[in-house]
Amino acid sequence: MKTVLADKEQFIVDASGKRVGVLLDIPTYERLREAKEDLDDIRAYDAAAPRVKAEIAKGDFITLADYRKARSVKRK
């Protein structure tokens, strides 16, 4: 992902001149939000992967067909 920043950055400063915020245009803000969501998804996958792999190795899973069959029985 490539992020292009505006030539002129705009900061919000407090009374002492310390930077406390930044103004972003909407497209840049949306790209940053999407990048954060992607990173959150990657971190969630990385956190779950070892547990899932261990369950699969132990045979502690059901197939999609078995799951659907069990769900259809519960609905009746």
Legacy VTK file of the C-alpha trace (Angstrom):
# vtk DataFile Version 3.0
C-alpha trace
ASCII
DATASET POLYDATA
POINTS 76 float
0.000 0.000 0.000
1.336 3.393 -0.934
0.390 6.458 1.041
0.951 9.842 -0.517
1.054 12.776 1.864
0.198 16.310 0.931
3.118 18.625 0.283
2.087 20.861 3.167
1.471 19.043 6.449
-0.918 20.807 8.792
-0.492 20.337 12.519
-2.614 21.408 15.459
-0.475 22.874 18.210
-1.189 23.755 21.832
-0.482 27.118 23.459
3.192 26.224 23.952
3.666 25.226 20.312
3.730 21.470 20.964
2.183 19.396 18.167
-0.966 17.703 19.449
-2.729 16.737 16.225
-2.590 16.654 12.471
-5.118 17.483 9.779
-5.573 14.851 7.076
-7.541 14.965 3.875
-10.367 12.417 3.687
-8.716 10.030 1.172
-5.552 9.815 3.299
-7.613 9.262 6.449
-9.608 6.486 4.759
-6.408 4.779 3.527
-4.985 4.885 7.051
-8.194 3.393 8.484
-8.165 0.596 5.900
-4.499 -0.113 6.632
-5.278 -0.335 10.361
-8.168 -2.735 9.703
-5.897 -4.890 7.530
-3.244 -4.939 10.254
-5.862 -5.883 12.868
-6.998 -8.777 10.653
-3.421 -9.983 10.218
-2.778 -9.842 13.966
-6.004 -11.739 14.718
-5.062 -14.432 12.194
-1.536 -14.714 13.600
-2.926 -15.018 17.128
-5.449 -17.733 16.184
-3.290 -19.768 13.795
-1.294 -21.803 16.366
-4.451 -22.843 18.250
-6.267 -23.801 15.063
-3.294 -25.750 13.728
-3.061 -27.638 17.033
-6.778 -28.491 16.938
-6.464 -29.744 13.364
-3.408 -31.831 14.266
-5.383 -33.446 17.126
-8.339 -34.093 14.830
-10.505 -31.786 16.944
-12.667 -30.400 14.130
-15.716 -31.181 12.017
-16.223 -30.811 8.293
-18.482 -28.165 6.811
-20.886 -30.873 5.654
-21.125 -32.297 9.195
-21.650 -28.801 10.618
-24.452 -28.088 8.151
-26.080 -31.423 8.932
-25.979 -30.699 12.676
-27.409 -27.208 12.112
-30.291 -28.531 10.018
-31.152 -31.078 12.741
-31.191 -28.313 15.404
-33.581 -26.174 13.328
-36.205 -28.896 13.070
LINES 1 77
76 0 1 2 3 4 5 6 7 8 9 10 11 12 13 14 15 16 17 18 19 20 21 22 23 24 25 26 27 28 29 30 31 32 33 34 35 36 37 38 39 40 41 42 43 44 45 46 47 48 49 50 51 52 53 54 55 56 57 58 59 60 61 62 63 64 65 66 67 68 69 70 71 72 73 74 75
